[in-house]
Amino acid sequence: MMYHNMRQLLFTIACMAAVAASGQGLAGILQSIEANNTRLAALRSDNNATMAQLDSETSIIGPTSVEYSPFFGGGASGIASSELIVSQEFEFPTLGTMRKQSNSAQQRVLDLQYQAERRDIWIEAKKLCYDLSCAVQTRDLMLKRERTSDSLLTAYETSLKHGNATIIDVNRIKMDRMNVHTQAVQAQGNINTLLAQLQSLNGGKPIEGAENLVLEREQPAALGSSLEENIAQASFNATAHEIKIAEKGWLPSLTVGYRRNTEMKVATNGFVVGVSMPLFSNSKKVKAAQARQQAAQAQIDNAQNEAQNRVRALSTEAQQLRTSIESYDMPLMQQTLALINKAIGAGALTVVEYYNQSDRIYNAMQELIDLENQYNKVMTDLNRDAM
């Protein structure tokens, strides 16, 4: 019940969030990464090889054996007699059907493991896109501040020539411009690093338009079982098939064949029929399969517990971030900034007063950009299994 309530709470939080990207931009990036990512390509190849190996073992037809025995006797020149045996081994037909069912269960496990790996890579890519959007907004904010500093510097250098400003005022503006320019350069460097990381996830191929991607908040997502829970359950089901096969291990293998004996150029023909039964090794196979099933059940319990703890922690963090975001009023900050820009232009504010007020506003704008980024990444983690 508590887990159900937590999921309901999480859905409510997700409904307060908004969507992933403008148009198909983010979806296109994720699809490109799935197609080009080398880790996913290697995993697809490994899974195909695993299933090909398992499928090759489903046939009930065993090895074909050919035996030829020549005999030599005293008083006879050359071969006195010989024996030729050609035989074919067959498993009990029921085992072939059971192995195919087991392979289907194993295929389900591999498919879910691939989905989990793809999800993790998509989450990594999505967070990089959010970080990239944050870095672009930071750079643009710094460039805006730099342009404002340039305008102020031009005006105050002119005022200095006419004796209406001091060198201290001009130097204060220059210092601010230097600091802002440095931050803009650092933000651009961060952008370049994030683009390189996205390119690495995309198999080394550049992603066009990533820097211009406009991201908003996450879409609401109804959450179900985590992929880890589904993988554990699929593994449990696969081990159930292993137990059935192991329990049928006592079924005999059949051998049929042709036998030909020759003695003094006189040949006799016959058939070979045999049965082999694993009397001693079967019980150990059953115990091993049962132990694997117990381990799979423990994995289910652990995955459920981890999912509950993760949802609880992230939902709390999302609520805290949402509350912090709602305490900011961007229109008010923009309006106030415009007013103090007009005030210093009209001479109603000193340079010191201007920077005392504008720095607080710009810092608050940057804090809001960072909080939005943190919130979106937390929501990405919460919605991880809805991707």
N, C-alpha and C positions, 0 to 999 in steps of 0.2 A: 504494500500500500504506500509506504513512504517513497519507494522508488517511482511508483506511478505518479504520485503527487509532485515529485521532483521533476519528472518529465513534463508534467502539465505546466509547472512553473517555468521550465526551460522554454516550452513552446510559447508561453506568454512573452517571455523576454525576446524570443526570436521574432515575434510579431511586431515588437517595437523596433526591430532592426529593419534594415532595408537592403536593397539589392546589390548584386555583385558588380555589375559593370554596365557601362553605357553600350546598348546594342548587344552585338555578339562578340565584342572585343575580348573579354576575359575568357569566355567559353572557347573562342578560337585559339587563344594562347594555350589553354589547357589541352585541347585536342592536338595541337601541334607538338606539345611536349610529350604526350602519350605516344605519338607516332615516331618521335625521334629520340626519345630518351634511351640511352644505352643500357641502363639497369633494367628497364622494362623489356627491352629487346632480348637481353640475356635470359631473363626469367621466362619469357615466352618460349624461347628455344629449349631451356631446361625442362619446362613442363611438357613440351611436345615430345622430347626424348624420353622422359619418364613414362608417359602414357604409351608411347610406341613399344617400350620395353615390357610394360605390363600387358599390353594387348598381345604381344608375341608369346606370352605365357598362358594364354587362355585356352589354347588348343588341347584337346584331350588325346591327341595323337602323339605318342612318345617316339623315341628313337627307333630306327630300323637297324637291325643287326644282321650281319652276314658272317657265318663261320664255316671254314673249310678245313677239314682235318684229313691229311693223307696218312696212310699206314703202310709200313714196309715190313715184310716178313721174310724169313729164311727160305731159300729155295725159289723165291719169286724174283724176277728181274723187274726193277722199277717199283711202281706203287702196287701193293697187293690189294689194298682196298682204300676207300675214301668215304668221307661223310660231309655233306653240304647241308647247312641249316640257314634258312632265311626266315627271320621272325620280325613281327611288328608288335610294339607295345601300345596299349590303349589304357587310358585312365577311365575310371567309372564315369559315364556320361553326365551324371548330376554335378560333378565338380566343375565342368566347363561352364555350365549355366551360372553356378555360384560365383565363379571367378569373374565372369562378365559383370555381374551385379556389384561385386567388390570393386572392380575397376571404375564403374560408374560413380560409386561413392568416393573413390580416391580422386577422380576427376573433379568432383564437387569441391573437395578440399583444395586442390591446386587452383581451381578457378577463384575461390574465395581468397586464397593467399595472394594471388595476382591482384585482385581487387584491392586488397589491403595495401599492397606495395604501391599501386597506382594512386590510391587515396593519399598516402603519405607524401608522394611526390607532388601531387596536385596541391596539397595543403602547403608544402614548402614553396611551390611556385606562387600560390595565391598570396601567401604572406610576403613574398618578395615583391609582388605587384603592389600590395598595400604600402610596404616600405618605400617602394619607388614613388608612388603617388605622394606620400608624406614628404619625401626628399624634394620632389618637384615643387610642392606647395611651399616648402621652406625656402628653396632657392628663389622662387618668384616673390615671396615676401621680402627676402633680403634685397633682391633687385629693386623692388618698389621703394624700400627704405633708402637704397643707394641713390635712386633717381631723386628722391626728396632731398637727400643731403646735397646732391649736386646743385639743385635749384637754390637751396639755402646758401650754399657756399658762394655761388655766383652773386646772389643778392648781397651777402655780407661783405664780400670782397669789394663790391662797388661802394657799399656804405662806409667801409674802412677808408677808402680813398677820400671820401667826403667828410671824414671825421665823425660819422654817426655810429660807428661800431669800433670795438677794440680788437686788438690782435688775439686776445684771449678767446673772444667769441669765435673768430675765424678758426683758430686752432682747435677749439672744441668741436666744431663742425667737421674739420678735417680728420680728427681722431675718430669721430663716430663713423665717418665714411670709410676709413681704413678698416675699422672693426667689422662693419657690415659687409664690405667687399670680401674680406677674408672668410666670413661665414658663407657668403654666396659661392665662393670658390670651393669651400669644403663640401657644401651641399651638392655642387656639380660633380665633385669627385665621388661622393656617395652614390649619385645617380649612375655614374659610369661603372662603379663596382657592382651595383645591383643589376644593371643590364648585362654585365659579364656573367653573373651568377645565373640569370635566367637563360642566357645563351648556353651555358654549360648544361643546364637541365634539358635544354632543347637539342642535345646531341651535338653541340658546337655550332649550331646554325643560329644566326641572329634572328631576333623576333622583331618584325617591323611594327612600328607604331606603339611599342610598349611604353615609351616615355610620355606619349600623349594620351594614354589610356585614362579616362575619367572614371574613377571608382566612387561608388556610394556605399551605403551600409548593406549588410547581408540580408538576403531574402529570408523570410520566415521558413522554418523547416520543421516538419513533424518528425520527431526522432523515434526510431525503433531500437531493435537490438544492435549492439555494436558489431562490427565485422569480427572482432576478436571472439565475441560470444558465438557468432555463427561459425567461425572456423573451428572452435572447440567442439561445437555440437556436430559439425560435419565429421570431425576426426573421431568423435564418439561413435557415430553411425558407421564409419568405415571400419572401426575395430570390431563392431558387432558382426559385420560380414566376415572379418578375419576369424572370429571365434567360430562361426558356423562352418567355415571351410576347415578349420583345425579339428572341429568335432567330427567332421566327416572324413578325417584323415585315415580312419580304419578301413575305408572302402578299398577293396582290392584293385590292383592293376592287372589287366588281362594281357596275355601274350598269345598270339596265334602266328603260325608260320608253316613253312614247307620244309620237309626233310627228305634228303635223298642219300641212300647208302649204295655203294658199289663194292662188289667183291668178285674178283676174277672176272671182270667185265660184265657181271650180272648186276643190274640195278634194281633197287627197291625204293618205292616212293611212299611218303606218308605225311602226316600232319603233326604239328607241334602245338600243344595247348598248355598254357601255364597260368598260374595265379601267384601274385606276390602280395603279402599283407604286412604293413608296418605295425608290428605288434608292440614295440617298445618305445618308439620315438614319439608317438602321437600325443600322449598325455602331456609331455613337456611343451609341445607346440600349443596346446590348449591353454596351459597355465601362462605361457608367454603372452598370448593374445588377450587373456583376461587381465593380466597386469597392465597391458597397454590401454585397455578400456578403462580401468580404474584411474590411470594417469589422465586420460582424456576427460573423465568426469571431474577430476580435480581442476583441470584447466578451465572447464566450464564455470565452476564455482568461483575460481580466481578471476576470470574475465568479467563475470557479473559484478563481483565486488569492486574491481578496479573501475568499471564503467560507472557504477554508482558514485564512487568517490570522486572520479573525474568530473562528472556532471555537477555534483554538489559544489565542488571547489570553483569550477569555471563559472557556474551560474551566479555564485556569490560575487566573484570578481567582475562579471559583466554588469551586475546590478550596481556595484560601487562605481564603476567607470561611467555608467549611464547617468547616475546621479551627479557625478562631477561634471559631465558634459552639459547637463541641463542647467548648471549654475552659471554657465557662460552665455552672454548675449552678444552674438557677433554683430547684428545690426547696430546695437548701441555703441560697440567699440568702433565700428567704421564711422558712425556719425560723429562721435567724439573726436576721433582722429582728424576728420575733415575740418571740424571746428577749430581745433588748436593749430592746424596748418594755416587756416585763414587768420587766426589771431596773431601768429608770429609774423605773417606776411604784412599784417596791418600795424605791427609794432606794439601790439597789446601784451605780448609775452616776451620775456627775455629768453636768450638761448638756454640758460640753465633751467628756467621754468618749463620751456618747451620739451627739453630732453627728459626732465623728471616725469612729465606726464606721458610723452610719446613712448618712452622706453617701457613703461608699465603696460601700455596698451599693446605694443608689439610683442612683448613677452607673453601677455595673456593670449594673444592670437596664436603664437607658437605653441603654447601649452595646449590650446584647444586642438590644434592640428595633431599634436602628439597623442592626446587622449583619444581622438577619433581613430587614429591608427591602432592604438592598443586595443580599443573596443572591437574594431573590425577583426583583428587577429584572434582575440578571445572568442568572438562569435564564430569564426572559421573553425576553431577547435571544437566548439560546441556542436556545430553542424557537420562535423567531419564525416559521419556515416550517412549523411543525406546527400553527399556529393555524387 
